[in-house]
Amino acid sequence: MSLLDRRTLLIAGGAAAAVTLAGCSDRTDTGGTASPSPTASTAPTSTTSSKPSSTPAPTSSGPNWNSFARALEGPLYLPSTSGYAAAHQLFDPRWDSVRPAAVVKATKPSDVQQAITFARANKLALVPKSGGHSYVGASTIADGVQLDVGGLKSMSYANDVLTVGAGARLYDVHVFLDRYGRSLPTGTCPTVGVAGLTLGGGMGVHTRTYGLTCDRVVSMDVVTADGMSHTVSADAEPELFWALRGSGGGNFGVVTSFRFATIPATKLGFFRLSWPEPQAAAVVRGWQQFAQSAPTTVWANLHVDARSNGTLAIRVLGVSTTGDATAAAAQLESLVGAKASARTLSVKSHLEAVKYLGGGTTSPRQRFLAGSDVLKGPLDAATITGLLGAVKAAARAATPASAILDPLGGQAAKQPAGGSSWPWRSALAVIQWYSSAQNKGAQTFIANGHAAVRSASAGGYVNYVETGRAVSSYYGASASRLDAAKKKYDPDNFFHTPYTLG
């Protein structure tokens, strides 16, 4: 199954390692083409902080890579090292040509501390990587250090709480929790890293019932720009805890592990409904009403897809956490004002649903372009026409394209205990503009999509970060408080790329 097929068949879910999903993209970290950062001064510490075991000294002849390698528990890959080409790859092959000066494969939190301290001492830019699914290649960087936390993937469970390393992949997390009859509200792509998804928010089929992935975080361990390790929660360094829950990764430090309050792993009821193109506007109107009025146990996203023959496909995938989606499907058809031309109902166990939504247990590397808009409220008739027109223009140009609308509301509209920086609690939905092409046609489609809904857009979803957009547009009313937290915990802006705060 191609990534586009998975996205359009299924759902979108959320994007700094340590620091969404019809398919496979979360923002795993920050990176790109940032310049080397100046050495950072000491940031606030806590009673749970620990210092790295040693601090490499800068040399006039350049970084001492041999000394650095000896200080690490995990491997260090340099451009001359066997395995380097595979080590620095991201999910999207488009970024294979970006060559970091080094790749650190962390196997213990101490490796994260060593990498940050070494990079600072040698004035090297550093970006973290978890799943590597960033839309903009934010988890790689030319001539800097790529810090891969994929080796930090241990998991344990006790008293309904999951402790998990920042490098764990979503499918593995669900398989582990299934043993205990538990789950988490996450995105669906099996290879997305838990860190990138969580730190940017994290949307999925349980969003309306249980909230975002970040809402389930009880505490997390994070290494800040001074190389210090902190355990943060609603009670310990609450401002950093607030900032990390929803701002995306790579802004404040590198998270090495999370503790999540889990949810029951129950059977899910599914419905899939399709309508012919002439009813597209009615479906959008009805879906908007459904997103506002459906019970919080129901989630359904809307797909408007460009077909290769120049027409549109209109379909909805719905889920009921009660295990029976019959009533939800009927409610949506009633609001649309027309029976679906194709209608499927099914019930799946927890793991069956995970595999179905993810298109399997893994996902191949694939190219794509994408962007997003957060909808403040229901679209008016003119905006609906514009949205459909943007996808229709792509279809006529034979550009593969989809507008995927994921609902919010329900529990996602409520702040979790301890608060979170995710700014879109009152929004109706998130639109993901997605194309499996990487050409001018795909760029035009995304630009047309943004223009079509501009009057209704509150900003963008940070797990779907894209080029050419102001960083502040991802943070809404949280922006000024996040800026203050950035100055406190990373005063010299060590964690800096075109896609981060500061």
Secondary structure as UniProt FT lines:
FT   HELIX           3..9
FT   TURN            47..48
FT   TURN            60..61
FT   HELIX           65..71
FT   STRAND          76..77
FT   TURN            79..80
FT   TURN            82..83
FT   HELIX           84..87
FT   HELIX           93..95
FT   TURN            96..97
FT   STRAND          102..105
FT   HELIX           109..121
FT   TURN            122..123
FT   STRAND          126..129
FT   TURN            135..136
FT   TURN            138..139
FT   TURN            142..143
FT   STRAND          145..148
FT   TURN            150..151
FT   STRAND          155..158
FT   TURN            159..160
FT   STRAND          161..165
FT   TURN            166..167
FT   HELIX           170..178
FT   TURN            179..181
FT   STRAND          182..183
FT   TURN            190..191
FT   HELIX           194..199
FT   TURN            205..206
FT   HELIX           207..210
FT   HELIX           214..216
FT   STRAND          217..224
FT   TURN            225..226
FT   STRAND          229..233
FT   HELIX           238..244
FT   TURN            245..246
FT   STRAND          253..261
FT   STRAND          263..264
FT   STRAND          268..275
FT   HELIX           277..279
FT   HELIX           280..293
FT   TURN            296..297
FT   STRAND          298..306
FT   TURN            308..309
FT   STRAND          312..320
FT   TURN            321..322
FT   HELIX           326..336
FT   STRAND          342..348
FT   HELIX           350..358
FT   STRAND          369..375
FT   HELIX           381..396
FT   TURN            397..398
FT   STRAND          402..407
FT   HELIX           410..413
FT   TURN            417..418
FT   TURN            425..426
FT   STRAND          429..435
FT   HELIX           440..452
FT   HELIX           454..456
FT   STRAND          457..459
FT   HELIX           462..464
FT   TURN            467..468
FT   HELIX           471..474
FT   HELIX           476..478
FT   HELIX           479..489
FT   TURN            491..492
FT   TURN            498..499
//
